[in-house]
Every structure is written in C-alpha cells, then in structure tokens.
C-alpha cells in the first residue's frame, strides 16, 4: 500500500464515506497492486461469510429465546410490564429524580401551609364580620322580622334558618296582600 501523505493533523488524501458510490472508490483500486486487491477480496469474502454466520446464529438464539419464554409463560405484555417497572426503578433511583421529588415535596408542604393560613385568615374575617356591630344590627332586624311574622316560633336558631323563615314569611305576606286586593 502506498503510504499516506499527511500534513500535521490534516490528511491530504480522501477516505471514502460509508455508502459512497463505488465509482468514487475506483481511483483507489487503481493504486493497489494485483496482489493487494486479491488479498482484500479474500478478506471481503471472509467478512461477508462471518456476517452471514453471525446472522444465522443470532436468528437461532432469538428462536431459542422465544421458545424458553413460551415454556415459562412469559408473553409480550408481561415483558412490557417488566421493562416498564425496571425503567421506572432506574428513573427513580437517579439523583435528579430524588432532588426533584424532594423539591416538589417541600413545595407541597409550603403550599399546604399557605392554604391553611389563608383558610385561617378567611375564617377569622368571617368571625370578625359576624361579630361586627353592623352584622349584629342586621341579625337583630331579621330576628325581629321573624318574630313579627312567625310569632309562634322561638327567636334564635342559626342564621340560615332565620333567613329562610324571613323569606317564607315575606312570600306569605305578598300572597296574602294579592289575595286581599283581588277580593276587594
């Protein structure tokens, strides 16, 4: 073979790329002696034969593998499940996953604490409103209205009951007024 001509790290001759046209490599065959070409052809045949043999061995091994799996009752779905489980275990064991998990856990705890605080603040505000003089005055007026309209029920009860009672009483008064107007 002809020695390569090199200039520092750069080569001056070209090397054919994988898949390059055979016509592009004809120039190289011209520079090889007849003896070198024969040697390369023998090596080419030998490598092609080895590839063929390895392909046959691989096909036989894959067939044997399939037979063993069939005998063990392992099907594609079970294999997929095992692969997914293994992959998930691999992911969860990485440092990045662990850091992310810890960070999300801390964020969740902080968010939970924040929501708890907001809930407490809202509850306190509702208590403040309920205890305010304006609300107390409104509640007393509703109680008075209830006692005037309902009469037979004792004053008190929760605010929802009072409002429902007042609404029913108001509706009853309206119906009574309409009936009275129609009869006159």
C-alpha positions as CSV (number, residue, x, y, z in Angstrom):
1,X,0.0,0.0,0.0
2,X,1.0,3.5,-0.7
3,X,1.9,5.5,2.4
4,X,-0.5,8.3,3.5
5,X,0.6,11.8,2.9
6,X,-0.1,13.9,6.0
7,X,0.5,17.5,6.9
8,X,0.2,17.9,10.6
9,X,-3.3,16.7,11.7
10,X,-4.8,17.2,8.2
11,X,-4.7,14.4,5.7
12,X,-4.2,15.2,2.0
13,X,-5.9,12.0,0.6
14,X,-9.6,11.3,0.9
15,X,-11.2,8.4,2.7
16,X,-14.5,7.2,1.1
17,X,-17.6,7.6,3.3
18,X,-19.9,4.7,4.2
19,X,-22.4,4.3,1.4
20,X,-20.3,6.3,-1.0
21,X,-20.6,5.4,-4.7
22,X,-18.4,2.6,-6.0
23,X,-17.4,4.9,-8.9
24,X,-15.8,7.2,-6.3
25,X,-13.6,4.4,-5.0
26,X,-12.4,3.2,-8.4
27,X,-9.4,5.5,-8.1
28,X,-8.2,3.7,-5.0
29,X,-8.4,0.3,-6.7
30,X,-6.1,1.6,-9.4
31,X,-3.4,2.4,-6.8
32,X,-3.5,-1.1,-5.3
33,X,-1.3,-3.9,-6.7
34,X,-3.0,-7.0,-8.1
35,X,-1.8,-8.9,-5.0
36,X,-3.2,-6.4,-2.6
37,X,-6.6,-6.4,-4.5
38,X,-6.7,-10.3,-4.3
39,X,-6.0,-10.1,-0.5
40,X,-8.7,-7.6,0.0
41,X,-11.2,-9.6,-2.0
42,X,-10.4,-12.7,0.1
43,X,-10.8,-10.6,3.3
44,X,-14.1,-9.2,2.0
45,X,-15.5,-12.7,1.2
46,X,-14.4,-13.9,4.7
47,X,-16.1,-10.9,6.5
48,X,-19.3,-11.4,4.4
49,X,-19.3,-15.1,5.4
50,X,-18.8,-14.3,9.1
51,X,-21.6,-11.8,8.9
52,X,-23.9,-14.4,7.4
53,X,-22.9,-17.0,10.0
54,X,-23.5,-14.5,12.8
55,X,-26.9,-13.6,11.4
56,X,-27.8,-17.3,11.4
57,X,-26.5,-17.7,14.9
58,X,-28.5,-14.7,16.1
59,X,-31.7,-16.0,14.4
60,X,-31.2,-19.4,16.1
61,X,-30.6,-17.7,19.5
62,X,-33.7,-15.5,19.1
63,X,-35.8,-18.6,18.3
64,X,-34.4,-20.4,21.3
65,X,-35.2,-17.4,23.5
66,X,-38.8,-17.3,22.2
67,X,-39.2,-21.0,23.0
68,X,-37.9,-20.6,26.6
69,X,-40.2,-17.6,27.2
70,X,-43.1,-19.6,25.8
71,X,-42.3,-22.5,28.1
72,X,-42.1,-20.1,31.1
73,X,-45.4,-18.5,30.1
74,X,-43.8,-15.1,29.6
75,X,-45.7,-13.1,26.9
76,X,-45.1,-9.8,25.3
77,X,-47.4,-8.0,27.8
78,X,-45.6,-9.4,30.8
79,X,-42.3,-8.4,29.2
80,X,-43.5,-4.9,28.6
81,X,-44.7,-4.6,32.2
82,X,-41.3,-5.8,33.5
83,X,-39.5,-3.4,31.2
84,X,-41.6,-0.5,32.4
85,X,-41.2,-1.5,36.0
86,X,-37.4,-1.8,35.5
87,X,-37.2,1.6,33.7
88,X,-39.3,3.3,36.4
89,X,-37.0,1.9,39.1
90,X,-34.0,3.1,37.1
91,X,-35.5,6.6,36.8
92,X,-36.5,6.8,40.5
93,X,-33.0,5.8,41.6
94,X,-31.3,8.7,39.8
95,X,-30.1,11.7,41.8
96,X,-32.0,14.1,39.6
97,X,-35.3,12.3,40.3
98,X,-34.6,12.3,44.1
99,X,-33.7,16.0,44.1
100,X,-36.9,16.8,42.1
101,X,-39.0,14.7,44.3
102,X,-37.6,16.4,47.5
103,X,-38.2,19.8,46.0
104,X,-41.8,19.0,45.0
105,X,-42.4,17.6,48.4
106,X,-41.1,20.7,50.1
107,X,-43.2,22.9,47.7
108,X,-46.3,20.8,48.5
109,X,-45.7,21.3,52.2
110,X,-45.3,25.0,51.8
111,X,-48.4,25.2,49.6
112,X,-50.4,23.2,52.2
113,X,-49.2,25.6,55.0
114,X,-50.1,28.6,52.8
115,X,-53.6,27.3,52.1
116,X,-54.1,26.5,55.8
117,X,-53.0,30.1,56.7
118,X,-55.4,31.5,54.0
119,X,-58.2,29.4,55.4
120,X,-57.5,30.6,58.9
121,X,-57.4,34.2,57.8
122,X,-60.8,33.8,55.9
123,X,-62.3,32.1,59.0
124,X,-61.1,35.0,61.2
125,X,-62.5,37.6,58.8
126,X,-65.9,35.8,58.8
127,X,-65.9,35.8,62.6
128,X,-64.9,39.5,62.6
129,X,-67.8,40.3,60.2
130,X,-70.3,38.2,62.3
131,X,-69.2,40.0,65.4
132,X,-69.3,43.4,63.9
133,X,-72.0,45.9,65.1
134,X,-73.4,46.2,61.5
135,X,-73.9,42.4,61.3
136,X,-75.3,42.3,64.8
137,X,-77.8,45.0,63.9
138,X,-78.8,43.2,60.7
139,X,-79.2,39.9,62.6
140,X,-81.4,41.6,65.2
141,X,-83.6,43.1,62.5
142,X,-84.0,39.7,60.9
143,X,-84.9,38.2,64.3
144,X,-87.4,40.9,64.9
145,X,-89.0,40.4,61.5
146,X,-89.1,36.7,62.2
147,X,-90.8,37.1,65.5
148,X,-93.3,39.5,64.0
149,X,-94.1,37.3,61.0
150,X,-93.7,33.8,62.5
151,X,-94.8,34.6,66.0
152,X,-95.2,31.1,67.3
153,X,-91.5,30.0,66.8
154,X,-89.0,31.0,69.4
155,X,-86.4,33.6,68.4
156,X,-82.9,32.3,67.7
157,X,-81.7,29.4,65.6
158,X,-79.0,29.7,63.1
159,X,-78.8,32.5,60.5
160,X,-79.8,30.2,57.6
161,X,-83.0,29.2,59.4
162,X,-83.7,32.8,60.2
163,X,-83.3,33.9,56.5
164,X,-85.4,31.0,55.2
165,X,-88.1,31.8,57.7
166,X,-88.0,35.5,56.8
167,X,-88.2,34.7,53.1
168,X,-91.1,32.4,53.7
169,X,-92.9,35.0,55.8
170,X,-92.3,37.7,53.2
171,X,-93.7,35.4,50.5
172,X,-96.7,34.6,52.6
173,X,-97.4,38.4,53.2
174,X,-97.1,39.0,49.5
175,X,-99.6,36.3,48.7
176,X,-102.0,37.5,51.4
177,X,-101.8,41.0,50.0
178,X,-102.5,39.9,46.5
179,X,-105.5,37.8,47.7
180,X,-106.8,40.7,49.6
181,X,-106.5,43.0,46.6
182,X,-108.3,40.5,44.4
183,X,-111.2,40.2,46.8
184,X,-111.8,43.9,47.1
